[in-house]
C-alpha cells in the first residue's frame, strides 16, 4: 500500500519524474524566471527551496548535497556564490508562482515560476549621439588623444577584375510535385 507516499506524479515514471524536477530546478537557478505549468512549478518548488537552503549554509557537506542534485560544478558554484548570499536574510519563501492563464492547446494552467530575490540587471549606458554636446572632461580627453594620434588616409581594398560567375537558378523541389497534385480549380 502507498500510505503517505503522495506527491505530484506529473504522469511520469519515477526516473522520468525525478529528471523533470531536476531539470526545472537547474533552469530556475540559471534564468531565475521560467514559464511552465502550474503542476510542474508546484512539484519543483520543494527542490528549489531545498537547494537555496543548502546554499545559505555554504559548507562542504551542503555543497556535496547540492552536487548530488545538480550534477555540475558550475551550477553548484552559481548556487553558492550568487544565489545563496542573496537569500541570506530570508528564512523561507525563496520562490513565487504567478499565474499567467491557460495554454491554448490543452487548457493547462500556465505560470511564471521565479525566484523572489532576482538579480538586478545593470542599466546599459545609452549611446551618445555625435551631434550632442559632451561633458567638458570628455572633450578634453578626446582633444588630447586627437593631437597625439596620427591620421592615416583610409584605403579601400581593390576590387578584382574577374567577372562574377553566372549562377543558374536552383530548381525548387516542390515545383515538380505541385504540378502533379494541382487541382483543376487552380488552373483557372
N, C-alpha and C positions, 0 to 999 in steps of 0.2 A: 504494500500500500504506500501511497505517496503523501503521507501526512506531513504537513509543514514543509512542503517542497515547492510552494507556489513561487513562480517567477514569470516574467514576461517572456514567453517562449519565442515569439516572433515567427511562429510557424516554421521552425527550423530544427534540424537535428542538433545535438549538444555541441559538437565541434563547430558546426556552421554558425550556431548561435554565439558561441564564445568569440569566434573570429569577427563576426559582425560588430559585437560590442567593443572589442579591442580596436577595430578599425575606426569606429566612430570616436572613441576616446583619443586616438592619435590625431585624427583630423581636427577635433575641437582644440587640442593643445597647439597645433600648428597654426590654424587660421583664426582661432578664438571665437568664430561665429560660423555656424553652418545651417543650411536648410535641410530638414529631414522630416520624417513623420513623427507624430506625437508618441506612438508606441516605442519607436526606436530611441527617441530622446529620453523617455522615461526609463527605458532599460539601461541605457548607457550612463545616465546621470550618476548612479551609485558608484560606478568605476571611476569616473572623472573626479568625483568628490573625494574618493579614497586616495587617488593619486596626488591630488593637491594637498591633502592632509599629510601624506608621506613627505611631500616636498617642503613642508613647513619645518620639519624636524632637521632635515639635512644631515643625516648620519650615514655611515657606510651601510648599515643594515637596511635603512629605508631606501637607499639607492639601489641595493640589490633586489629589494621587493619590487621597486618600480621597473627595474631591468627585466624581471620575470614577465611583467605585463606588457611593457612597451617593446622590448626586444631590440632596441637600437641605442647606442651610446649617445648619439646626437639628440635623440628625443629625451633621454634622461637628463642630459646636461641642460637642455632647454627648459625642462620642467623645474629643475633645482636651481638654476641660475637666474631665470627670468620670471617664471610664473609663481614659484614658491614665495619669494620675497614680496611680491605684490599682495598676497593674501595673508601676510604675517599678522595683521591686526584683526582679521576676521576669524571667528571660531567655526562658522558654518555658512551655508548659502553661497557657495562658490559659483554656481551656475544658475541660469534662468531660462525658462521656456516661454517664448512669446508666440501666440497663435497668429497664423497668417491667413488661413482659410482652408478651403477644400481643394484637393487636387482634381483636375478636370477628368482624368481618365477613370479613376476608380473611387473617387469621392473620399480619399483618405485625408485625415486632418493634417495639414502641413504646419510646421512650426519653425521658428528660428531658435536654435539651441546655441547659447553663447555663455561666455564667462562674464561674471558681474564686474570684475575689475579688468577692463580692456586696456591694452597697451595704446597709449595715445600716439597718434600719428604726428610726425613732425611736419609743421607747415613749411612747404617749399616756398622760397622767395620768388615773387613774381618777376618775370623778365622785364627789365627796364628798357623802354624804347629809346632809340638813339636820339630822337628829336627832343626829348625832355631833359631838363637841367639835372645835372648830377650834383651830389653833395660836394662841398669845397675840398674836403680831404681827398676824395677820389679823383677830382680834377687835377690836383697837384701831383698825385702819384702817376696818373696817366701821362701828364705832360713831361715828367722826368723820364718815364720809360720811352716816350717817343723821341726824346733828344738822344738817348743812348743807343737806340736801335737804328740800324742802317736799313734804309728802304731798298729792297731789291725789286727790279722790274719783274712783273709776272710774265711767264712764258707759257704759251698754250702748247699742249702736245701736238705733234704733227699728225695730220690725218694721212693714212696710207692711200696711195693712188689706185689700189686694187678695186675693181668693180665688185659690188655686192653680188653674192650668188643668188640666182633666181630660185625662189622656193616654190615648190608646187603646193597647191592647196591640198590639205590632208583629206582623205575620204572619211566621211563620217560612218561609223559603224552602224548606227541605227538607220542610215539613209536607205540601205537595201531592204531592211526588214520592214520599214514603214510602208514601202510600196507594195509589199505582199499583203499586208493587213489593212490597206486603205479601204475605207468604206466607199460605197457608191455616192453617198451624200457629200463626201469630202471633195469630190472632183468637180462639183458644181461651181 
